[in-house]
């Protein structure tokens, strides 16, 4: 059952993500009290304005280094996890002291991907967030680095913040960084670099993301774009802005809300004009005029007087880049399937199966072309559409033996569209086209059968499952309710290699 956070009219939920470089000095590892104090001040102001706030805070390892007087982050995993345990205590103590000065209660929430891999645990975490926010508490979230290993890590706190924003049904996610906004070029080396204020479609974005994370952190600008893609697919407006100026957050929200109100009012004005019989050409021109604040053309001076839409705030907002959410966001169960679960393998399906899934049918074995990976029943897999070959003897489809996309990489949440570079585990040539068209990843599924079982029943009718396996748990390899799509438009939330345009959209069905 879908869970929703009850909000008063005008009340927003805001997630603020702080990286390690915003919390501790990169060289001395001393806490940056000036920035942390400003963050506290900003969070309190948002609270006073009636909004709810969640903070995703990195920095446990950095604080641990200072506590133990170590110069640099160790490479040995147990030492890193020990430092995280030491630093997390100190970090939460620091947050508690700062918020304690204004009598604001906070709560600690530590997560790993394992904690939300089970649907019930995901909902329990979601309920905990909702109850804390209802109580007026500010949750402070971090990845549980003491327990997390590669297999269960989110990879970086940018990703964690995006998943948190989706889980709490946030309105805004602020990714605080060391630059004011995104630029079309690197501003440090190109004086003519232009700031990018609004991004409607990340796939069309052409920016320089060459900057890496700090020596203490794991993120960089590329991980922030991945997080922005994930969060906007959940309906969350995502903002990149400077961490040393957290006071800008309230101004950016005010500006963004004013723009949103103007767009809604403009759409309503268009609808009213059409209802009253105004020609569509005049309707469009009036709508554009109301948003651009330019004088109305004399061709329309005889249009009846109407109440104009509210004007945008003429004051320029602080520098920032704002990623607009998609119009049909992924919610609840589908968001969990796509982003809460790590895929353990891949099922390749034909176009007929793809169309059936889009028509709300479940996944039958007859539509499965191939299986890759080792996964068990009730585990998540990637769904990839391929063009099935009429014959298996196609020398041009001899597999290229390069590594299968690693589900344990730091970007496993990115879901890159699969191409011919993935490996084929079966004997002989692959049974589908590798180039024309290339395999396309479309979503995720939680399966009713293990990989070894699906390999035996692929291409068969459901009535043949029992004769082949000796049992039939279900006629479907995956039920429709356990299948979530990235979509069919452009690239949300599917994240290709940066610089490439994707081909999916985030409207889950």
N, C-alpha and C positions, 0 to 999 in steps of 0.2 A: 504494500500500500504506500502511495506517495506521501511523504512527510513535508509539511510546509511551515516556514517560520512566520508567525503572525506578526504583522507590522502595523503601526499606526500610520495614518495618512501623512505622507511626506517623510516618513522615517526611512533612513537608508542604512544598509549594512556595508561597512567599509573594512577591507582587509589591507593592512599595511605590511609590506615585506621589507625587512632590513637585512642586508648582507653583512658578513663579518667585517668588511672594511668600513662599514658605517657604525660599527659598535666598538671596535678596538683599533688602536693604531697599528699599522702593518709592521712597524719596526720594533716599537717598545712593548706592544701588546697591552698598553694601558687603556682602560675603558675611555671612550670619547664622551665624557659626561655632558659636554655642551650639546652634542647632537641628541643624546638620549634624553636630556631634560626637555629639549624642544619637541621631541616625539611625544613625551608624556603630556606636555602642554597642549599639543595638537589633539591628542586623543581625548583629553579632558574637554577641550572646546567642542569637539564633535559630539561628545556625550551631552554637553550642556545644550547643544542645538537639537537634541532629541535623537541622535543617530547611535548605531551600535558599531563597536570597533573590535576587530580581531588583529593581533600583531603576530606575524610570523618572524621569529627572531633567530638568526644564525648567531655564531659567536662563541659557542660553548668551548670549542677546541682552542680558539684564540685566547679566551679568558683562562683556560687551563694552562696554557703555556706561560702566561704571566704569573699565575699562582705557583707554578713549579719552577719559575726562573729558567725556562728553556728558551733558546734563541730561535729555533725553527721547528716546524712541524715534523715529527718523526715519520719514517716510511713504514715501520712495522705496525700492522693493523692493531694488535692488542694494545700497543702503547698509545695509538691514536684514540682508541675507545676508552682507555683509562683516563686520558686527558679530557675527553668529552664528559666523563662521569664527574671528574673534579670540577671542570669549568661550568657545567650545567647548574650545579648548586650555587656557585658564586654569581652566575649570570642571573638566575631567578631572584637571588637575594638582592642584587642590584636593582632589578626592575621593581621588586617589592618595596624597597626603600624609597625609590623615586616616586612611585604612585602612592606610597603611604603618606607622603607629605600632604597630599590632597584628599586623603581618606578614600582612595579608589581601590576597591578589591580587584585582585587579578587571580588567574588560575593558570596552572601549567598543564599543557597537553603535549605529550611526546608520542609521535607516530612512526611506524614503519609501514611499508606496503603490505606486509602480512596482516597488520591490524585492520585493514579495510578490505582484504581479499575475500573474506566471508561476508555475505550480504547482511547477516544479522549483526555482525560486529560493525560494519559500516553504518548501519542504522543506529546502533547504540552510540557510536561516536557522534553521529549527526544529532541525536537527541541530547547528548551531553552539551554540545555546542549551543543548541537552541535554548536549553534550560539556563545555561550560564548567561547568555545574552539577555534572556527574559529577566534574569535576576539583576541585570545591570553590571555584571562582571565583565572584565576584559580578558578573554583567553589569550595566553601567549603560547604559541605553537613552535615546536622545533622537531626536527627528525631525531629519533632516538638513536644517536650515533653509538651509544654504548652497546646496543644489541644489533644494530643493522650491519649486515654484510652485503656484498654486491647483489646477491640474489633478491634481497628484499628492500633495497634502498630506493628512494624516489630519484636519486641521482644528484639533485641539488635542491636548495630551498626555493628557487624560482618555481620549479615544478610543484613542490609541496604547497606553496602559497596558492597556485592556480587550482590544485585539487581541493584545498581548503576552501577557497572562494566558491567553487562549485558546490561543495558539501553544505556550506552555510547559506547558499543562495544569495551571495553578496551582490550588491549593486556596483561596487567599485573595488578594483584591486590596484593598489599603488606599489609599483616595483621601484624602490628607491635605489639610485645608483650614483656613480661619480660624475655623470654628465646631466645637463639640464633636459635633454631630449634626444631623439634620433636626428641624425643629419644625413643628407644624401651623400656626403663624403666625410672623411675623418677630419674633424675641425682642428685637430692638433697639427695637422700637416697641410691643410687646405683652408686658407683664410676665406675663400669664397664659398665654403660649405653652407648650405641652406637648411634651416630647421624644418622638420616635418611635424606639423601640429596634429593632424587627424589622419588616421589610417582606417579606411573602410574595408579593405581587403588585403590581408597580409601577403597573399601570393603575388600581388602586383607591386610589392614594396621593393625598391632598389636602394639599399643602404650599405654603408661600410660597417660590418660587424666584426672587424678583425681584432678588436680588443678582447683580451682574455680576462679571466677572473683574477682576483688578487692572489698573493702568495699564500694567504691563509684560507681563502674561500675556494669554491668549486665552480662558481658560475662566471659568466661573461655576458656580453650583449646577445650572443646567439641563443643562450639559454633563456633570456628574457623574451625573445621573440617566440620561442617554443611555448613558454608559459602564457604569453599573450594570446597565442592561437588557441591553446587549451581553454583558457578562462573565457575568451569571447565566445567560444562554442557553447559555453554554459550560460550565456546571456549576461556576462559580467563586463562592464566597461573597464578597460585596463589602461593604466597610465604609467608611463616612465617619466620620472622627474628626479631632480637632484636631492640626494639624501641629506646634504648639509643645510637644506632649506625646507624642513618638514612643515613649516608654517604655511607653505604654499598649497598644501593639500586642501585646506578649507576653501581657499580662493578658487582653485581648479574645479572643485565640486560645484561651487556656486555658479561658476561660469558654464560648466557643462550642463547643469540642470536648467539654466536659462536658455541655452541653445536647444535642449531637448523640448522645453515647453514651447519655444517658438516654432520648431518643426511640427509639433503636434497641432498647434493652433493653425499653422499654414495649411496642413492637410485638411483640418476641419473647414477652413475657409474655402478650400477647393471643393469639398463635398457640398457645402452650402450653395456655392455658385452654380454647381452643376444641377442641384435640386431646383434652383430657381430658373433654370433654362439658359444660363449664360453660355455662349458658344465655348467649346473646349479650348480654342486658341486663345481667347481672352482669359479663360480660367488659368491656363498655364502661365501666361504672361504676368497676370496679377500675382500668382503664387511666387514666381521668381522675383518680382519686384518687392514683395513683402519681406523676402529673406535678404535681398541685396541692398535694400534701402535706397534704391535709385528712383528718380522721378518717373511717374507713370507716363507712358507714351501717350501722345495726344489722341491716338486712335482709340483710346479707351476712356476718354474723359467723360463720356455719357453714361458710364457704368453707374448704377445706383450706389449711393453712399452706404458703406457698411463699417462696422466696428473693425478697425485694423488689428492684426495680431500683435501681441506684445513685442516691443523692440528688444533686441539683444543688448546686453550690457555693453556700452561703448568702451568701457575700460578694457585694456588688453590684459589677458590673464598671464600669470607667470609662465615662463617657458616650460613646455612639456610636450610629450607625444601621447595622444589619446587614441586607443584602438577601440573602434565601435563594435558592440556585440552584434551577433547575427540576429536576424529577425525571428527565427524559429529555433530557440536554443534547445540543447540536449539537457534533459532533466532526469533527476532521480535514478531509476534503475538503469536506464540506457547509459547515463553518464558513468555510473559505477562499472558497467560491463566494459565500456571503452577505456576508462582511465583508472579504475580501481584495481583491475586485474591485470597481471602480467601474462601475456600470451606464451603458451608452452609449445606451440607448434603452428602449422599452417595447413588449412584445407583449401584445395584448389577446386573451384566449381565452374561449370559451364554457364553460358549466357542464359540458357533455359532456366536453370536453377536460380540465377540472379533475378530474372524477371519474376519468378514465382515468389521469391522472398520479398520483393518489392510489393507484390500483391497480397502480402500478409500471410503467405503460406510458410510452413516449416521447411527445414532442409531435409530432403529425402536422399537416400544413398544413390539413387539413379543419376542425380545431378553432380555427383562428386567425380572429379577427374583424377585427382592424386592427393596424397597425404605426405606431410613432411614433419619430422620431429617425433618426440616421445612424450606423450601426454596421457593422462588418465581420464576416466569418466568424471564429468562435472568440472573439468578444467577449461580455461579460456584458450581459444585459438584464433589466429588471424583467418579472415576470409578473403580469398584472392580469386578474382574472375580471370579465366583464361579461355582462349579459343582452342577447343579440342581438335586434335589432328585426326583426319580421316584414316590415316595409316600410321603405324608406329615406325615405319622405315623412312625417316627423314633425316639424312645426314646433316642438313643445315641446322638441325636442332640438337646436335650432340652437346651435352651440357658443358657449360664453362664452370670449372671447379674453383669457384671463389666462395668465401665463407657465407653461410646463411646469416641474415641479419641477426645480430646477437641480442637475445631478449634480456641479457643481463647488462647491457651497456648503459651508460649514464643517460642515454637518450632513448631508452626503450619506450618512453611515453610519446616519442615523436611520431611513431608510426609511419616511417618513410614508405612511399609507394614502391612496391617490389618491381624490379626490372629483371632483365636476363642475367644479372650478376649473381642471383642466388643459386645455390647448388641444388642438384637433383639427386636424391638418394637412391633411386631405383636403378635397375639394370638397363643398359642400353640407352637409346635416345629418349628425351623427355616426351611425354604423350600430349604436349600442347605447344602452341606457338610461343616463341621467345621474343620475337621482334615485331610482328605485324598481325595483331597488336601485341604489345608487351603485357605481361601479367599486371593486373591492377588491384591493389588492396582496397577493399570497400568497407571493412568493418571487423567486428569481433563476434564470436559465438561461444557459448558455454555448451559443451557437447554431452550427449547421452552415452557415447561409446568411447573407448580408449583408441589410441592411434592404431594399434595392432588389429583391433576389430574392424575399424573403418577401412583399413587397407583390404580386408577380406570381402567386405560388402559393397565397396565403391562400384558404381555403375549398375547395381542390381536393383530390382524392384523390391519394395518393402516386404512383399509376400515371400521373398526368398531369404530374408534375414534368418528366420528360425532354422531353415534347412542348412544354411551355411554355417551359422555359429552354434546351433543346437539350442538356442534360446532367442528371445526377442524382447528386450526390455522396452523398446518403443519402436514405432514405425518410422520415427524421425531421428536423424542423427543429431539435430538440434531443434528444439521447440522455437517457435517464432518469438515468444516472449523472452527467450534467451539469446536473441540476435539483435545487435545494434549496428547501425550504419553510420559511417562518416557522412554520407550523402552523395549527391551527384553533381553539385555545383562547385566549381573552383576547388579551394584547398582546405577548407576548415573541417575538422580540426586536424586533419592529416598534415604532418609537417615534413616536407621533403628536405633535401639538402638545401641549405640557405643559398639563395640566388636562383633556385629553380622555381618555376611556377608549378603548383600542384594541380590536382584535378578533382579534388573532393570538396564537399561542403559539409558543415556540421549539423545538418538537419537530421537527427536520428528518428527512426520510425519504429 
